[in-house]
Amino acid sequence: MSSGVLAIVPAHNEEPRIVAVVKALVAQGLPVVVVDDGSTDDTEAAARAAGARVLSLTPNRGKGAALKAAFRCALDETAPAGPGGSGPPIWEAFLTLDGDGQHDPSEAPRVIRAWESTGADLVVGARDYKGMPPVRRFTNSVSRLLFSWAVGERVPDNQSGYRLRTRRLAEATLASPEEGFAFEVEEIAICVGRGYDLAWVPIKTVYGTEVSDIKPWSHFLGFMRVTWRARRRVRQERLNVLGNV
């Protein structure tokens, strides 16, 4: 396991599930930060007891805000200073997965190996849509086709939260105004627009009996708005790159 990878787990009211996620990651030798995004249960205490550091946000800010908060803190962490001053950055890349148990932590090594072998700035776990509830499968299938058109590149899964990004991409995303689920969609647009490499790893997704907070049709309509913004983002990033040449 690469020593320069930090696992970040955003969580909101995931006390019953966060322990298993954290323990599985820690058992693989991964340092873990759980972002407790305004939980009203004991997610924070459960995560700490399982072996994670915890970054607490109050009130609930959304997944994108939670990830950006974790990136900002982690990007500032450096090794102990030597005689010449501050030490080098600790983290080369950030692995993220959801705290609700739908992402299998045992697949983390495959995602990390894909990054190590390809050098891609963004490695995304592409979900198996066959196991997804029918309405969500349909809306996700349509949305990924539209998103692929919007960014001009085939995107097998635009909304998967199981991914790894390099520190330079993490830094680039900090200026994103997106605070919710759209942040991860825009991250792909930023990556494509800057000409960074993308890689994909097939992953399993576990759909349990818990009731999802996602309302598929309203989620889909919201995603349509996000798709148009992503198309503009790709264009803007390309213009920025050309302007810096």
C-alpha positions as CSV (number, residue, x, y, z in Angstrom):
1,M,0.0,0.0,0.0
2,S,1.4,3.4,-1.0
3,S,2.4,5.4,2.1
4,G,1.5,8.7,0.5
5,V,-2.2,8.0,0.2
6,L,-4.8,9.4,2.7
7,A,-8.3,7.9,2.9
8,I,-11.0,10.5,3.4
9,V,-14.5,9.4,4.3
10,P,-17.3,12.0,4.3
11,A,-20.1,10.9,6.7
12,H,-23.5,12.3,7.8
13,N,-25.4,10.4,10.5
14,E,-23.5,7.1,9.7
15,E,-22.9,5.9,13.3
16,P,-24.2,2.3,12.5
17,R,-22.0,1.9,9.5
18,I,-18.9,4.1,9.9
19,V,-17.0,1.7,12.2
20,A,-16.9,-1.1,9.7
21,V,-15.7,1.2,6.9
22,V,-12.9,2.8,9.1
23,K,-11.7,-0.5,10.5
24,A,-11.5,-2.1,7.1
25,L,-9.4,0.8,5.8
26,V,-7.1,0.9,8.9
27,A,-6.6,-2.9,8.6
28,Q,-5.1,-2.2,5.2
29,G,-2.6,0.2,6.6
30,L,-4.4,3.3,5.4
31,P,-4.5,6.5,7.5
32,V,-8.1,7.6,7.7
33,V,-9.8,11.0,8.1
34,V,-13.6,11.0,8.6
35,V,-15.4,14.2,7.9
36,D,-18.3,14.3,10.2
37,D,-20.6,16.6,8.2
38,G,-23.0,18.0,10.8
39,S,-24.1,14.6,12.2
40,T,-26.7,14.6,14.9
41,D,-25.8,11.0,16.0
42,D,-22.5,9.7,17.4
43,T,-20.7,9.3,14.1
44,E,-17.8,11.3,15.4
45,A,-17.2,9.2,18.5
46,A,-17.7,6.0,16.5
47,A,-15.2,7.0,13.9
48,R,-12.6,8.0,16.5
49,A,-13.0,4.7,18.3
50,A,-12.5,2.8,15.1
51,G,-9.2,4.5,14.5
52,A,-9.9,7.5,12.3
53,R,-9.0,11.1,12.8
54,V,-12.1,13.2,12.6
55,L,-12.8,16.6,11.1
56,S,-16.1,17.9,12.4
57,L,-18.2,20.4,10.4
58,T,-21.2,22.2,11.9
59,P,-23.8,22.6,10.5
60,N,-24.2,20.1,7.7
61,R,-22.5,21.6,4.6
62,G,-22.8,19.0,1.9
63,K,-20.5,16.4,0.5
64,G,-18.5,18.8,-1.7
65,A,-17.9,21.1,1.2
66,A,-16.9,18.2,3.4
67,L,-14.3,16.9,0.8
68,K,-12.9,20.4,0.2
69,A,-12.5,21.0,3.9
70,A,-10.6,17.7,4.2
71,F,-8.4,18.5,1.2
72,R,-7.5,21.9,2.6
73,C,-6.3,20.4,5.9
74,A,-4.5,17.5,4.3
75,L,-2.7,19.6,1.7
76,D,-1.2,21.7,4.4
77,E,0.3,18.7,6.3
78,T,4.0,18.3,5.9
79,A,6.7,16.0,7.3
80,P,8.8,17.2,10.2
81,A,11.0,20.1,9.3
82,G,14.7,19.4,8.6
83,P,17.6,21.8,9.1
84,G,16.6,23.7,6.0
85,G,13.0,24.5,7.1
86,S,9.6,22.9,6.5
87,G,9.5,19.3,5.4
88,P,7.9,17.9,2.2
89,P,4.2,17.4,1.9
90,I,3.0,14.1,3.4
91,W,0.2,13.2,1.0
92,E,0.6,12.5,-2.7
93,A,-3.0,11.4,-3.3
94,F,-6.4,11.2,-1.6
95,L,-8.7,8.2,-1.7
96,T,-12.3,8.9,-1.0
97,L,-15.2,6.6,-0.4
98,D,-18.6,7.0,1.2
99,G,-19.3,6.2,4.9
100,D,-22.6,4.5,4.3
101,G,-21.2,1.1,3.6
102,Q,-22.1,1.1,-0.1
103,H,-18.5,1.1,-1.1
104,D,-16.4,-2.0,-0.3
105,P,-13.2,-0.9,1.5
106,S,-11.5,-4.1,0.4
107,E,-11.3,-2.6,-3.2
108,A,-9.2,0.3,-2.1
109,P,-5.9,-1.5,-3.1
110,R,-7.2,-1.9,-6.6
111,V,-7.9,1.8,-6.9
112,I,-4.5,2.7,-5.5
113,R,-2.7,0.2,-7.8
114,A,-4.5,1.7,-10.8
115,W,-3.1,5.1,-9.9
116,E,0.4,3.8,-9.3
117,S,0.4,1.9,-12.7
118,T,-1.2,4.6,-14.8
119,G,-0.1,7.9,-13.1
120,A,-3.6,9.2,-13.7
121,D,-4.6,12.3,-11.8
122,L,-8.1,10.9,-11.2
123,V,-9.0,7.2,-10.8
124,V,-12.8,6.6,-10.5
125,G,-14.4,3.4,-9.3
126,A,-17.0,2.6,-12.0
127,R,-20.0,0.9,-10.4
128,D,-21.9,-2.2,-11.6
129,Y,-25.2,-0.7,-12.5
130,K,-26.9,-4.1,-12.6
131,G,-27.2,-4.1,-8.8
132,M,-28.7,-0.6,-8.6
133,P,-32.4,-0.1,-8.0
134,P,-34.2,0.2,-11.4
135,V,-35.2,3.9,-11.3
136,R,-31.7,4.9,-10.1
137,R,-30.1,2.7,-12.7
138,F,-32.1,4.4,-15.5
139,T,-31.5,7.9,-14.3
140,N,-27.8,7.2,-13.8
141,S,-27.4,5.6,-17.2
142,V,-29.0,8.6,-19.0
143,S,-27.0,11.1,-17.0
144,R,-23.7,9.5,-17.7
145,L,-24.4,9.5,-21.4
146,L,-25.3,13.2,-21.3
147,F,-22.3,13.9,-19.2
148,S,-19.9,12.1,-21.6
149,W,-21.3,14.3,-24.4
150,A,-20.9,17.4,-22.2
151,V,-17.2,16.9,-21.5
152,G,-16.3,15.3,-24.8
153,E,-15.0,12.1,-23.3
154,R,-16.5,8.7,-22.4
155,V,-17.3,8.7,-18.7
156,P,-18.5,5.3,-17.4
157,D,-19.6,6.6,-14.0
158,N,-19.8,10.4,-13.4
159,Q,-21.2,10.2,-9.8
160,S,-19.2,7.5,-8.1
161,G,-17.7,8.6,-4.8
162,Y,-15.1,5.9,-4.8
163,R,-12.1,7.6,-6.3
164,L,-8.5,8.7,-5.9
165,R,-7.1,12.0,-7.0
166,T,-3.6,13.5,-6.9
167,R,-2.8,16.5,-4.8
168,R,-2.6,18.7,-7.8
169,L,-6.1,17.9,-8.8
170,A,-7.3,18.2,-5.2
171,E,-5.7,21.7,-5.2
172,A,-7.5,22.6,-8.4
173,T,-10.9,21.6,-7.1
174,L,-10.7,23.9,-4.1
175,A,-12.0,26.8,-6.2
176,S,-15.1,24.9,-7.1
177,P,-18.3,26.6,-5.9
178,E,-20.1,23.3,-5.7
179,E,-21.0,22.2,-2.2
180,G,-23.1,19.1,-2.7
181,F,-23.0,16.0,-4.9
182,A,-22.2,18.2,-7.9
183,F,-18.7,18.7,-6.6
184,E,-17.6,15.2,-7.7
185,V,-19.1,15.7,-11.1
186,E,-17.3,19.0,-11.5
187,E,-14.0,17.3,-10.4
188,I,-14.2,15.2,-13.6
189,A,-14.8,18.3,-15.7
190,I,-11.8,20.0,-14.2
191,C,-9.7,17.0,-14.8
192,V,-10.7,16.7,-18.4
193,G,-10.5,20.4,-19.0
194,R,-6.9,20.6,-17.8
195,G,-5.9,17.7,-19.9
196,Y,-5.1,15.5,-16.9
197,D,-5.4,11.7,-17.3
198,L,-8.4,9.8,-16.1
199,A,-8.5,6.0,-15.3
200,W,-11.4,3.7,-14.4
201,V,-11.6,0.7,-12.1
202,P,-14.7,-1.6,-12.0
203,I,-16.1,-1.8,-8.4
204,K,-18.9,-3.4,-6.6
205,T,-21.5,-1.3,-4.9
206,V,-23.6,-2.7,-2.0
207,Y,-27.2,-1.6,-1.9
208,G,-28.5,-2.4,1.5
209,T,-32.0,-2.1,3.0
210,E,-31.5,1.4,4.3
211,V,-33.7,4.1,2.8
212,S,-31.7,6.3,0.5
213,D,-31.8,10.1,0.8
214,I,-31.7,10.4,-3.0
215,K,-34.9,11.2,-4.8
216,P,-34.0,9.9,-8.3
217,W,-36.1,12.2,-10.5
218,S,-35.3,15.4,-8.6
219,H,-31.7,14.2,-8.5
220,F,-31.7,13.7,-12.2
221,L,-33.2,17.2,-12.9
222,G,-30.5,18.7,-10.7
223,F,-27.9,16.7,-12.5
224,M,-29.0,18.2,-15.8
225,R,-28.2,21.6,-14.5
226,V,-24.9,20.3,-13.3
227,T,-24.1,18.9,-16.7
228,W,-24.5,22.2,-18.4
229,R,-22.2,23.8,-15.8
230,A,-19.7,21.0,-16.3
231,R,-19.6,21.7,-20.0
232,R,-18.8,25.4,-19.3
233,R,-16.2,24.3,-16.8
234,V,-14.4,22.1,-19.3
235,R,-14.3,25.0,-21.8
236,Q,-13.1,27.5,-19.1
237,E,-10.3,25.1,-17.9
238,R,-9.1,24.6,-21.5
239,L,-9.0,28.4,-22.1
240,N,-7.1,28.8,-18.8
241,V,-4.6,26.2,-19.9
242,L,-4.1,27.9,-23.3
243,G,-3.7,31.2,-21.6
244,N,-0.9,29.9,-19.4
245,V,1.1,28.3,-22.3
